[in-house]
Structures are given as structure tokens and as C-alpha cells.
Amino acid sequence: MKKIAVLLLVILSMDLSAQVHWMTLSEAVQAQKQSPKKIFIDFYADWCGPCKIMDKKTYTNPVIINELNSNYYPVKLNAETSEPITMYGKTFENPGFTKGKSRNSLHEFTKYMNVSTLPSVVFLDEKAKPITILNGLLLAKEIEPYLSMIANDDYKKIQTRAEWDDYQRKFKSKIKN
């Protein structure tokens, strides 16, 4: 009985509302001007099965939630959005929507960021300049080393595959199985 009471207290004390605080790209860029942080962009589409898996399994992991909310301005961006995006002194649009087509048309900004596969994540530095892109489904343990490496600027020290392998080997995951 005592164990059940302790377990109940633990469950009740957990922050069940913890979630990634997603922003729009324009909100993230504005926030960057006030308090510089890197931007993490999750490119997705409503029809994308692997995107839904990342939403359900990756972005609900407490370690990933903490990493994204603490070290990044996390952005969720529909790769097929009809909304114009102004970045880098240019306005990007979705040509499919301007030509009357409304489905499965990649936004110009999506293409500009070299996103050709969904899901994809793009990391931008504190001045909104691209750092790197990761393509495909990434579960929490797979994305965690990248989140840490980029947040800590360790990526600037890694020049070769051997250095990356060494980084991964030494990386200590905070995710418990």
C-alpha cells in the first residue's frame, strides 16, 4: 500500500503538461532579436506518417522537450503551407497555391532550405543562418546527440567522420529506455 501511495505521489508531481513550445518561424526570428538562441525547424506535412510518429514519440520525450525548449526556438513548419514566409530579405511563397493547386506542393522556403524529404529538421544559428539539415524519421535517442552537439557549438569542432564517430561514442544520453 505504501508503494502505491509513493507511486501516486510521483505521478501527481510529474509535469504532465510538459510539451515543446512550438513557434512560427517569424516568432522565432523575432525572439532571436531579443534573446539570441538557435532555431530548430521541424518541416512536416499533414499527410506524412513518419512526421506523426516524430510528433508522438520524439517530441513527447521529456529529454527532447527540455532540450528544445531550453536551447532552441522550436518551429513547426508545414512544408506545404500556403502562407508567405519572409526571410533573408526575400518573400517565399507556395507556387502551387498561387496557381490554384492546393495539395502536395512544396513551399519555396522548404526548397530553399534544401528540404526534399519529410520529415526533415533544419538547424539555424543565432543569426538565422543554416547550420545543417537532418532528413527522415528520427526517434528521441537518434536526435538527442544532434540537439546537444549543435546547442553547445560542438559541431564547429567536428570536421571528419572519425570525429563524429568519436563524439557519438562519448555522448552520454539522458534518455532512459
C-alpha positions in Angstrom: 0.0 0.0 0.0 2.9 2.3 0.9 4.4 1.7 -2.6 1.2 2.6 -4.3 0.9 5.8 -2.3 4.5 6.8 -3.2 3.9 5.9 -6.9 0.7 8.0 -6.9 2.6 11.0 -5.4 5.3 10.7 -8.1 2.7 10.6 -10.9 0.9 13.6 -9.4 4.1 15.6 -9.1 5.1 15.0 -12.7 4.5 17.9 -15.1 2.2 16.1 -17.5 1.7 19.4 -19.4 5.3 19.5 -20.5 5.5 19.9 -24.2 7.6 21.5 -26.9 6.7 25.2 -27.1 6.4 25.4 -30.9 6.5 28.8 -32.5 6.1 30.1 -36.0 9.2 31.0 -37.9 8.5 34.7 -37.7 8.0 34.4 -33.9 11.3 32.6 -33.6 13.2 35.2 -35.7 11.7 38.0 -33.6 12.6 36.2 -30.3 16.1 35.7 -31.6 16.5 39.5 -31.9 15.6 39.9 -28.1 17.5 36.9 -26.9 19.8 35.0 -29.3 19.3 31.2 -29.5 19.5 28.7 -32.3 16.3 27.9 -34.2 15.1 24.3 -34.7 12.7 23.9 -37.6 10.6 20.7 -38.0 9.4 20.5 -41.6 6.3 18.3 -41.8 3.1 17.7 -43.9 -0.3 16.7 -42.7 -0.2 13.5 -44.7 3.2 12.4 -43.6 3.2 9.2 -41.4 6.8 9.5 -40.2 6.1 13.1 -39.2 3.2 11.9 -37.0 5.5 9.3 -35.4 8.0 12.0 -34.5 5.2 14.1 -33.0 4.0 11.1 -30.9 7.4 9.5 -30.0 10.2 12.0 -30.4 8.6 15.4 -29.4 6.9 13.9 -26.3 10.1 12.6 -24.8 10.9 14.7 -21.7 14.6 15.0 -22.5 13.9 16.2 -26.0 11.2 18.6 -24.8 13.7 20.1 -22.3 16.5 20.3 -24.8 14.3 22.0 -27.4 12.6 24.5 -25.0 15.9 25.3 -23.2 18.3 25.7 -26.1 16.3 26.5 -29.2 13.4 28.4 -30.6 11.5 25.3 -31.9 9.5 25.9 -35.0 6.9 23.6 -36.6 6.6 24.4 -40.3 4.2 22.8 -42.7 6.3 22.2 -45.8 3.2 22.8 -48.0 1.9 25.9 -46.2 0.0 28.5 -48.3 1.3 31.3 -46.1 4.1 33.5 -47.5 7.4 33.5 -45.5 9.7 36.4 -45.4 13.3 35.5 -44.6 16.7 36.7 -45.7 15.2 39.8 -47.3 13.0 37.7 -49.7 9.4 36.6 -49.6 8.9 32.9 -50.3 5.5 31.5 -51.4 3.9 28.3 -52.3 3.7 28.3 -56.1 1.0 25.5 -56.0 -1.4 27.8 -54.1 -0.7 30.8 -56.4 -1.5 28.6 -59.4 -4.7 27.2 -57.9 -3.2 23.9 -56.9 -3.6 23.2 -53.2 -2.2 19.7 -52.5 1.3 18.3 -52.3 3.0 21.5 -53.4 6.3 22.3 -51.6 6.7 25.8 -50.4 9.6 27.8 -51.9 11.1 28.2 -48.4 11.0 24.5 -47.9 13.0 24.1 -51.2 15.3 27.0 -50.2 16.2 25.1 -47.1 17.0 22.0 -49.2 14.2 20.0 -47.7 13.3 17.3 -50.1 12.2 14.6 -47.7 9.7 14.7 -44.9 10.1 14.9 -42.0 13.2 17.0 -42.0 14.7 19.2 -39.4 16.9 22.3 -40.1 19.1 24.0 -37.5 19.7 27.7 -37.8 22.3 29.6 -35.8 21.7 32.6 -33.6 21.6 34.8 -36.7 19.2 32.5 -38.5 21.8 31.2 -40.9 21.6 27.5 -41.7 23.8 25.1 -39.8 22.6 21.7 -41.1 19.7 19.5 -42.1 18.6 16.1 -40.9 16.3 14.1 -43.1 13.8 11.4 -42.2 12.3 9.9 -39.1 14.4 10.5 -36.0 13.4 9.0 -32.7 14.4 10.6 -29.4 17.7 8.7 -28.9 18.7 9.4 -32.5 18.1 13.2 -32.4 19.4 13.8 -28.9 23.1 13.9 -29.8 22.5 16.4 -32.6 20.5 18.7 -30.3 23.3 18.6 -27.7 26.1 19.0 -30.3 24.5 22.0 -32.0 23.3 23.7 -28.9 26.8 23.5 -27.4 28.5 24.5 -30.7 30.4 21.2 -30.7 29.6 20.9 -34.4 32.2 23.6 -35.1 34.9 21.2 -33.8 33.8 18.2 -35.8 35.4 18.1 -39.2 35.6 14.4 -40.1 33.6 11.2 -39.9 36.0 9.9 -37.4 35.5 12.9 -35.1 31.7 12.5 -35.4 32.0 8.8 -34.6 34.1 9.7 -31.6 31.6 12.3 -30.5 28.8 9.8 -30.7 30.8 7.1 -28.8 31.5 9.6 -25.9 27.9 11.0 -25.9 26.0 10.2 -22.7 22.3 10.0 -23.4 19.9 11.3 -20.7 17.1 9.2 -22.2 16.3 6.2 -20.2 14.9 3.2 -22.1 
